[in-house]
Amino acid sequence: MSPADRLVQEYAADLTAALHGPAKAKSRLIAEVRDGLADTAAAYADTGLPAEDAARQAVREFGTVEEVAPSCQRELTVAQARHTARAVTLTAPFLLACWYLARTAGHAPAWQLPAAAQLLAVHLAFVATIAALLAAATLTATGSLARRLPTPERLPLLVAWAGTTASAAMAAATLALATAATLTADWPLLAFAGALSATAHATVATSARACRRCARLPVVAATGVRT
């Protein structure tokens, strides 16, 4: 590898280490930076500069990693917020479906979901509905509307905590469904619903945790990005 190529690769590696976000979006962003640096260095080399000097000039033009990272992180933070919002949008309906199964399971008159569990079901269904609506609004705000309006600065953090709340509701639903499964002859159905709820919890919790981490990193004002 030539010294010029090594400079470009080191810059890309340092930027990679400084950024956090969805793997695909991050890889695409780093590839764009690397290609941009290589093209700029080639343009300077065409003017007669030695290859290594051309690469150094390209890096100076781009800015240091510390200067470039905040704007790149903003882009990845919005991408992570969209990832989390999409996870909530796709999994929240499972929570509602699971509670519907819990309410309709056990056709024998002697069995019914305890009153406390029914109240919990209503609250968790409300949480799931609100989280799904917020997630859908986030996908809109960071998608088509982002072409006209900047993404609100605190939106990623709001999405992160909405996802965290939704994942907690899914964890509670999993425990409640597992308990309810021991009280009815329809336990296989409720056990399956509980497994779905547990899977949804794991998916949303992981994405929400990553979104909280991204939202707390230093960023600069920028428009949203579709992913």
C-alpha positions in Angstrom: 0.0 0.0 0.0 1.4 3.4 -1.0 1.8 6.2 1.7 -1.0 8.1 0.0 -3.4 5.1 0.3 -2.3 4.6 3.9 -3.2 8.1 4.8 -6.7 7.7 3.3 -7.2 4.4 5.0 -6.0 5.7 8.4 -8.4 8.6 8.1 -11.3 6.3 7.3 -10.3 4.0 10.2 -10.2 6.8 12.7 -13.5 8.2 11.5 -15.0 4.7 11.8 -13.9 4.4 15.4 -15.3 7.8 16.3 -18.9 7.1 14.9 -21.8 5.0 16.2 -24.9 4.0 14.3 -26.5 1.3 12.2 -23.9 -0.9 10.5 -25.1 -0.5 7.0 -25.6 3.3 7.2 -22.2 3.7 8.8 -20.4 1.5 6.2 -22.0 3.5 3.4 -21.0 6.8 5.0 -17.4 5.7 5.6 -17.2 4.4 2.0 -18.4 7.8 0.7 -15.8 9.6 2.8 -13.0 7.3 1.6 -14.0 7.6 -2.0 -14.3 11.4 -1.7 -10.8 11.6 -0.2 -9.4 9.4 -2.9 -11.0 11.4 -5.6 -9.8 14.7 -4.1 -6.3 13.3 -3.7 -6.3 12.2 -7.3 -7.4 15.6 -8.4 -4.5 17.2 -6.5 -2.1 14.7 -7.9 -3.2 15.6 -11.4 -2.0 19.1 -10.8 1.6 17.8 -10.2 1.7 17.3 -6.5 3.4 14.1 -5.2 0.9 11.4 -4.3 1.5 11.6 -0.6 1.3 15.4 -0.5 -1.9 15.3 -2.6 -3.4 12.9 0.0 -2.4 15.2 2.9 -3.9 18.2 1.1 -7.1 16.2 0.5 -7.3 15.4 4.3 -6.7 19.1 5.1 -9.5 20.1 2.8 -11.9 17.5 4.3 -11.0 18.6 7.9 -9.7 16.6 10.8 -11.7 13.6 12.1 -12.6 15.7 15.2 -14.1 18.3 12.8 -15.9 15.9 10.5 -17.2 13.4 13.1 -20.0 15.6 14.6 -21.8 16.2 11.3 -21.4 12.5 10.3 -22.7 11.4 13.7 -25.8 13.6 13.3 -26.5 11.7 10.1 -26.0 8.3 11.8 -28.1 9.4 14.8 -31.0 10.1 12.6 -30.5 6.8 10.8 -30.5 5.0 14.2 -33.7 6.9 15.2 -35.3 5.7 12.0 -34.1 2.1 12.7 -35.6 2.2 16.2 -38.8 3.8 15.0 -39.2 1.1 12.4 -38.6 -1.6 15.0 -41.3 -0.1 17.2 -43.7 0.3 14.3 -43.3 -3.3 13.3 -43.4 -4.9 16.8 -45.9 -2.8 18.7 -48.8 -4.5 16.9 -47.5 -7.8 18.2 -48.1 -6.5 21.8 -51.7 -5.6 21.0 -52.2 -9.0 19.3 -50.8 -10.8 22.3 -53.1 -9.1 24.7 -56.0 -9.8 22.4 -55.1 -13.5 22.6 -54.9 -13.2 26.4 -58.4 -11.7 26.6 -60.0 -14.3 24.3 -58.2 -17.4 25.5 -59.9 -19.8 27.8 -63.5 -20.2 26.5 -64.6 -22.0 29.7 -66.9 -19.7 31.8 -64.9 -20.5 34.9 -61.7 -18.9 33.5 -61.1 -15.3 32.9 -58.1 -13.0 33.0 -57.8 -11.5 36.5 -58.9 -7.9 36.9 -55.4 -6.7 37.7 -54.1 -8.4 34.6 -56.9 -6.9 32.5 -56.0 -3.4 33.8 -52.3 -4.0 33.0 -53.3 -5.1 29.5 -55.1 -1.9 28.9 -52.2 0.2 30.1 -49.6 -1.8 28.0 -51.9 -1.6 25.0 -52.0 2.2 25.4 -48.2 2.4 25.7 -47.8 0.3 22.5 -50.3 2.4 20.6 -48.6 5.7 21.6 -45.2 4.3 20.8 -46.3 3.1 17.4 -47.9 6.5 16.6 -44.7 8.3 17.6 -42.6 5.9 15.6 -44.7 6.4 12.5 -44.5 10.2 13.0 -40.7 9.9 13.3 -40.4 7.9 10.1 -42.4 10.7 8.4 -40.4 13.5 10.0 -37.0 12.0 9.0 -38.2 10.9 5.6 -40.2 12.9 3.2 -40.6 15.9 5.5 -36.9 16.1 6.1 -36.5 17.4 2.5 -38.3 20.5 3.6 -37.8 20.8 7.3 -34.8 20.0 9.6 -35.1 17.1 11.9 -35.8 18.3 15.5 -32.6 18.0 17.5 -34.2 16.1 20.4 -36.2 13.7 18.2 -33.7 10.9 18.3 -33.6 10.9 22.1 -37.4 11.0 22.3 -37.5 8.0 20.0 -34.9 6.2 22.0 -36.9 6.6 25.3 -40.2 5.8 23.5 -38.5 2.6 22.3 -37.2 1.9 25.8 -40.7 2.3 27.2 -42.2 0.1 24.5 -39.6 -2.6 25.2 -40.3 -2.5 28.9 -44.1 -2.9 28.1 -43.2 -5.9 26.0 -41.2 -7.4 28.8 -44.1 -7.0 31.2 -46.4 -8.5 28.6 -44.1 -11.5 28.3 -44.2 -12.1 32.1 -48.0 -11.6 32.3 -48.6 -13.9 29.3 -46.4 -16.6 30.8 -48.3 -16.4 34.1 -51.7 -16.4 32.3 -50.6 -19.5 30.3 -50.5 -21.5 33.6 -54.2 -20.6 34.3 -55.9 -21.8 31.1 -56.2 -24.9 29.0 -55.2 -22.7 26.0 -51.7 -22.4 27.4 -49.9 -23.3 24.1 -51.5 -20.2 22.4 -50.5 -17.9 25.3 -47.1 -19.4 25.4 -46.6 -18.7 21.7 -47.9 -15.1 22.3 -45.4 -14.7 25.1 -42.6 -15.9 22.9 -43.5 -13.4 20.3 -43.6 -10.7 22.9 -40.2 -11.7 24.2 -38.7 -11.6 20.7 -40.2 -8.1 20.1 -38.8 -6.9 23.4 -35.3 -8.1 22.5 -35.5 -6.4 19.1 -36.8 -3.0 20.3 -34.6 -3.0 23.5 -31.4 -3.5 21.5 -32.3 -0.8 19.0 -33.4 1.7 21.6 -30.2 1.2 23.6 -28.2 2.0 20.5 -30.4 5.0 19.8 -29.8 6.4 23.3 -26.1 6.1 22.9 -26.1 7.9 19.5 -28.5 10.6 20.8 -26.1 11.5 23.6 -23.0 11.9 21.3 -21.9 15.4 20.2 -23.6 16.5 17.0 -24.0 19.6 14.8 -27.2 20.9 13.2 -28.1 19.1 10.0 -31.1 17.8 8.1 -32.3 14.3 8.4 -31.4 11.4 6.2 -33.5 8.6 4.8 -32.3 5.1 5.3 
